[in-house]
């Protein structure tokens, strides 16, 4: 049984990850590059242990362990997925800034014109896991096209095809009922940039609207556009099991 003092001892990379700055793996890079100080001294040794009484600094600023927070936003169109924008455009952070005192970060990104599910957290390890290709996190999109999709194109996408940067394999695709073949639901694990838009543009279709309706099993059900909610304990546990 750990005593109280032992419970307050952390490996340095664990402490950094729990501060919400980055994942534990990337924290190792910060340490070896000399960007972390403990009680005023630069520490480059991996495996260094610290306590809650130590003064830990990153780039000259004190960091501390935070409570992890997890929320889902129903992202509106015309918001940039970034922490700040040099052109002073609206960012997704504007929509969640009042959610809690902790510094949250978006998990992955949606482009400016794409709407729907976007997760936020200060849990660096979980965020890294959800966006890393090897974990093959499922995303589901509702796609609105400018014209009916041809049966041949539909079958080719469903079967899999070669795009300029590699093979495209979708998990599922089907036409939305009563949409005159202009709306589809597509599910895939690929995290390549603008991949859904690029799939349909490759076959000559304009994507009029793209809405991510699910990410890693989390949906935007009952969340109005531009609004957010905290994840339930059940949902958080589900994400951590992936």
N, C-alpha and C positions, 0 to 999 in steps of 0.2 A: 504494500500500500504506500503510495507516494505521500510524503508529508506536505504541509502547506508550502514550504519553501521550494521543494522540488517541483511542485505544480507551477510555480512562477518562473521556472527556468526554460528557456527556449533556445533551439539552434538559431543562429542569426538569420539564416534564409527563411526559416519558419516565422520568425518575428516580423521580418520585412513583408512577407506575404500576408500575414495577419493585419498589417498596417494598411493594407489595401492598395499599395503602390503597384505591385506586379505579382506574378506567380512565383512560386518557390524556385522553379528552374531558372527563371530570368533574374531572380534575386542573386543567385550565385554569380552571374555575370557582373552585377553591380559591385559585389564584394571584391572579386578578383581585379576589377578595374580601378579599385581604390576610391569608390564614390561613397563608401560608408564609413562613418566614424563612430567609435564607441568611447564615450566620456572624453571627447576631444582628440582621440587618437585614431588615425586611419588603420583599418583592419582589412587585410586581404586574405586571411586564412579561412578556408571553408571549414565548417564544423565548429566554428567559434560559438560558445554559448553565452547567452546574456540573460539578465533578469529584468523584471519590471522596474527595478530601481536604477538601472543603467540609462544613460542619456544616449539615445541612438539618433544619428543625423544622416540625412541623405541630401547631398548637394547643399549642405549648410543649414538645412531645416530639420528641426526635431520631428521624429515620427513616433507614433505610438500605436499600440494594438487597438483596433476598432471592433465593435460588434459588426458582424456580417449582416448585410441587408440584401434583399433580393426583390426586384419588382419587374413587372412587365408593362410596357407602354404600347398602346395602339397608335403607332406613329402616323401622323398626317403627311400629306404631300408637301414638298417644298421646305423640308427641314433637313439640314445637313447632319450626318452622323459623325460628329467630332466633338471634342471637348470645348474647343473655341475656334472661331473662324476669323482669319485676318481681314476678310472683306465685310465683317460685321453682319453676315447673313444669319438667319435664324438657325439655331442648332437644337438637337434633341435635348440637350442639357437644359435649355430654357423651359422645357415642359416638366422636368423632374427635379428642378433645383430646390423646390420647397418640400420635397418628400421626406428628407431626414437630414440629420447633421453630418452623417458620414459622406465621404467623397465617393460617389458612384461613378462607374464607367460603363459604357455600352459594351455588350458582349457581341463582338463582330460588328457588322454594319449593314445598313440598307441605304441604297443610293437616294438622292434627293427626291426623285419622282416615285419611289416605291413606298407603299404604305404597309401598315400591319405590325405584326409581333416583333418587338425589340426588347430584349432582356437587359437589365442593368444590375450590377452588383459591385461590391468592393472586395469580393472573394476572388483574389487573383488566380488561385489554383483552379477553382471551378471554371472561371472564365476561360482560362487557357485550354482546359480539357474540352470545353464545348466548341471551341473554334478550331481545334487541331484536327487536320484531315484524318488522322488515323482512327479517331473515335467515331467517324462517320455519322454525325448527328443529322437526323432527318429534318428537312424543311418542306413545307407544303405551301404552294402558291395558287392563287386564283388569278388566271391570266385572261385579259380582255383583248381580243384581236380586232383589227380594222376590217377584216373580211373572214368569210368562212374558211376553216382549215380543210385542205384537200385530204381525202381519205389516204392517198399515197403518203403524204407528209406525216399524217397522224401515225400510220403504221411504221414509218421509218423512225420517228422519234421514239415510239413505244419499243421497237426492237433494239435501238441503239445505233449510233452513227459516229462518224469521225469529224470532229470540229478541228479548226486549225491548230489548236493547242492540245489535242488529244481526244481519246474516245469519250463519248458521252453515253452514260447509262442512267436512265431514269428508273425509279422504283415503281412508279405508277403514273399513269396519265389517263384521264377520261374526260369526255365532253360533258359540260353542264347541261342538264335537261332543259329543253325549251329555250336554248340560247342560240339556235340557228347555227350551231357549230362555230360560234364566235367566242365562246367562253370555255375555258378548260381548267381543270384542277391537275396540277403536276406536283409530284413528290419526288425528291431526290436528296442525295447525301452530299453532293459536290458543293464545295465552298468557293469555287472559282468566281472571280469578279464578274458581276453582271451576267452570270451564266444563263439564267432563265431568259432574259431579253435576247441574249446572243443566240440561244437555241432557235427562237422563232424568227429572228432577223436573218439567220442563215438560210431559211426557207422562203424569205421574201415577205414576211408578215411584220406589220407595225404593231408594237405592243402599246395599246392605248392606255391601259391601266394594269398595274401589277400590285397585288395585295398578298402579303405573306400572312396566311391564316394560322400557321402553326410552326413552332420551332422547338425541337427537342421535347415534343409532347405538350408544350405549353401553348394554349390558344388565347385569342383575344375576346373570347365569348363574354358578352355583357359588359365590355369596356368600350365606351364611346371613343370616337376618333379624337386623339389628342389627350386622352385621359390615361391613367395608370392605376395599378393596384399592387400591393405587396403579394408575393407568392405565399401560399399556405405551407405549413410544415410538411405536409404530404408531398406537395410539388417539389419542395427543396430536396427532400429525401430522394425523390424520384430522379432528379437531376444528378445527384451525387452518386447514384448507383450506375449511371451510364458509363 
